[in-house]
Amino acid sequence: AIAVILFKRVGDEVSAPALNLFKNTIAVVAIALVLPFAGTEIVPDRPFREWALLAASGVVGIAIADTLFFLALARIGAGLLAIVDAFYSPSVLLFSHALIGERVGTQVFVGGALVVSAIAVGSADPPPQGRTRRDLAVGVTYGALAVILMAIGIVAVKNLLETMPVLWAAEVRLVFAGLGLLPLLFVRSIRRDTAKLLRPGG
């Protein structure tokens, strides 16, 4: 919750892709510094399929999903986004059933319906100051898509996480998420915002 509020403050001044690139860069460096103390190899010998799954999970569940999350945060604020974020758990359960065959009970569908109802009720409130109804609708859509993609990204590697160090898996996902965002640096405004974030005192 604290992180989301801080991201909201920064996100009012820089673009969502730049904020995501900054977050991923800091996270990659921080985890890299911790890995040796955790007794984890930096580049362990894992099958290509596992690398590919982690890479795809990072691009979908971090690069794309977190960018959409920051876009939603800028449009609808932390309060309403917290309601939209509640859609994450039902999404994980549903995709666990669809992608890896886990059984899903009726309660999941009931819970999902309640979450959707909560989002609808929350969206019925007047939009935040300086925002329109369209901003609200677009923000909620971005938030819902972000949560769904986060769920897909996690479920896709759920079985892998049972066989490998979680810190290492997180590092690989973050690295590929960062690589997936690099082409956006060709956009001048995103490049400027990213440099501003990465430069101390910028």
CORZIVEN-V216950 format. One record per backbone hydrogen bond with DSSP energy under -1.0 kcal/mol. CO is the residue of the C=O (numbers start at 1). NH is the residue of the N-H. If there is no record, write none. Layout:
# CORZIVEN-V216950
CO;NH + CO;NH
This chain:
# CORZIVEN-V216950
1;5 + 2;6 + 3;7 + 4;8 + 5;9 + 6;10 + 7;11 + 10;13 + 10;14 + 15;19 + 16;20 + 17;21 + 18;22 + 19;23 + 20;24 + 21;25 + 22;26 + 23;27 + 24;28 + 25;29 + 26;30 + 27;31 + 28;32 + 29;33 + 30;34 + 31;35 + 34;38 + 35;40 + 44;46 + 47;51 + 48;52 + 49;53 + 50;54 + 51;55 + 52;56 + 53;57 + 54;58 + 55;59 + 56;60 + 57;61 + 58;62 + 58;63 + 59;64 + 60;65 + 62;66 + 64;68 + 65;69 + 66;70 + 67;71 + 68;72 + 69;73 + 70;74 + 71;75 + 72;76 + 73;77 + 77;81 + 78;82 + 80;84 + 81;85 + 83;86 + 84;87 + 85;88 + 87;91 + 88;92 + 89;93 + 90;94 + 91;95 + 92;96 + 93;97 + 94;98 + 95;99 + 96;100 + 96;102 + 105;108 + 106;110 + 107;111 + 108;112 + 109;113 + 110;114 + 111;115 + 112;116 + 113;117 + 114;118 + 115;119 + 116;120 + 117;121 + 118;122 + 119;123 + 122;125 + 128;131 + 132;136 + 133;137 + 134;138 + 135;139 + 136;140 + 137;141 + 138;142 + 139;143 + 140;144 + 141;145 + 142;146 + 143;147 + 144;148 + 145;149 + 146;150 + 147;151 + 148;152 + 149;153 + 150;154 + 151;155 + 152;156 + 155;158 + 157;161 + 160;163 + 165;169 + 166;170 + 167;171 + 168;172 + 169;173 + 170;174 + 171;175 + 172;176 + 173;177 + 174;178 + 175;179 + 176;180 + 177;181 + 178;182 + 181;184 + 182;185 + 183;186 + 184;187 + 187;191 + 188;192 + 189;193 + 190;194 + 191;195 + 192;196 + 193;197 + 194;198 + 195;199 + 199;202
